Structure formats: structure tokens, C-alpha cells
Amino acid sequence: MTKITRPIYKTPTAERKLIGIAKWSVKKWGKKTAREYMANLDKTINSVAEGRMPCQENSEFSTRYSYCLSKRHYIFFEFQDDKIIVATIFHTAMHIKERLQDENLSIRREIDHI
């Protein structure tokens, strides 16, 4: 059985956040644990792209983006016909609705350039 995987794109915002998560994780838990945590984020993103992990929708957060929970982070996706875009990422302790509203305009512009 062949897996159908959509190409994955990340907004610059998502890229910056992934780098920040990696740096914070190394500082907090060390390189080995940080690598494992980052590998889990990548696994979640790839599972969504392969259709093996369904995303959730919550109009309280957004009517545009779907999301998955990966350990302590929400990963927000936009699905397009031929690709999947990682729009942004938030720690579960953050006020997701407000933070997503704050970033929405810049994320939309970033997605338009992908």
C-alpha cells in the first residue's frame, strides 16, 4: 500500500517557532530530550501529511486552520489541494485564541507567498 503524502510547507512564523522550541528544549532538558521532542513534532506533522492523523477544528480558535496536539504544542495547519502548510505552533499553556488572532494577518500573508 502506497502512502500518499502531500508536500509540507512551513510559514516563516512556524519555522521560527520550531527553532525557538528546539533552543528552549535544549536549555531546559538537554540535547537528547530536545531531539526526541522535536522528532515527535516532526512525526506529528508527517502523520498529518500522510493522512494517518486527523486534525481537529475548533471555531473558537479559528475557522481557517485545523490543528493537532503534539505533546505540549498545538500545531495549526492549512490544507490546500496539493499541499499542507504548517501555519503556526503554540504551547498549550498559551492563550491560543488571542495569540492566533494576533498572528493571523502575518500568517495569512506568509501563506499567500507559499
N, C-alpha and C positions, 0 to 999 in steps of 0.2 A: 504494500500500500504506500503510495507516494504522498508525502505531506505537501500541501500547497501552502507556501509561506508568502505572505505579502512582504514587499520590501519595507524595512523600518527606517523612518527618518526621525530625527530629534530636532526640536527647536533649539536655538541657542540658549534659551532660558532653561530647558531641560538639561542640556549639556552642562551648563554652569552649575546647576543644582546637583547633578551626579558627581561632578568634581568636588563640590563642597561636601557632599555626603561622604565621599571617599576620604577626604582630608580629615574631616571631623572624626570619622570612624577609626582611622589610624591613630590619631591623637588619643582618643578615648579608650580603645580596646586593643590597639596594636595591629601590625600588618596582616597577620594571619586571619584574625577575626574580620578585619575590614575587607579582605579579599573574599572571604566567604559571604559576607553580607552583600557586597557588590555583585558577586556571582548570582546570588538569589534574585537581586533586582533584574539582572540581565536575563535570567531564566524566566522570570515572570513576563518580561517584555517579549521574549521569543515565543513563549507559550501562547500569548495573545495573538501574535502574528501568525502562528501556525493554526490558530483556531482551536487549540486544546484547552484554553482557559477563557471562559466567558467574562465579559466586563459587566459592570453594573451601571445603572443610570440612576441619577438622583436629581430631580429638577431643583431641589433645594441648593445643590452645588452648582449645576449647570444644565442647560438644555442642549448644549452643543457637544460637550465632552462626556465620554464614558470613562469609567475608572476601575482599577483593580487595586486591591490591598496586597502589598508585598511586605510582610513582617510589619514594620512600623511606618511604612510610607504608602501614601496613595499615589498611584501613577495615573495621570489623566491622558487619555488617548483621543485622537480624532481619526475616524475611519473614513477613508476615501476609496473610490472604486478599486484603484490599483495599488494602494499603499496604506500604511498605518503610520500615524505621526504621534510620537510622544510629545505631548504639548507642555506638560509641566509635572512637577513632583512636589508633594508636601508631606511633612512629618505628620503623624496622626495627632500630635499634641497642638498643632496649629489650628487657628480658626479658619477652616478651609473655605467656607463660603466667602468671607471677607477678603481673604488673600487671593482667591481665584478672581473675584471681581476686580481687585487692584491690578492684577496682571493681565486681565482679559484682552484689553486693547493691544498691548505689545505682543502678546502671544498670537493674536489673530493676524497681525502684520507679519510676524515671523512665519506663520503657516502659509500666508499668501506668497512668500518667497521660496517655498519648498517646491 
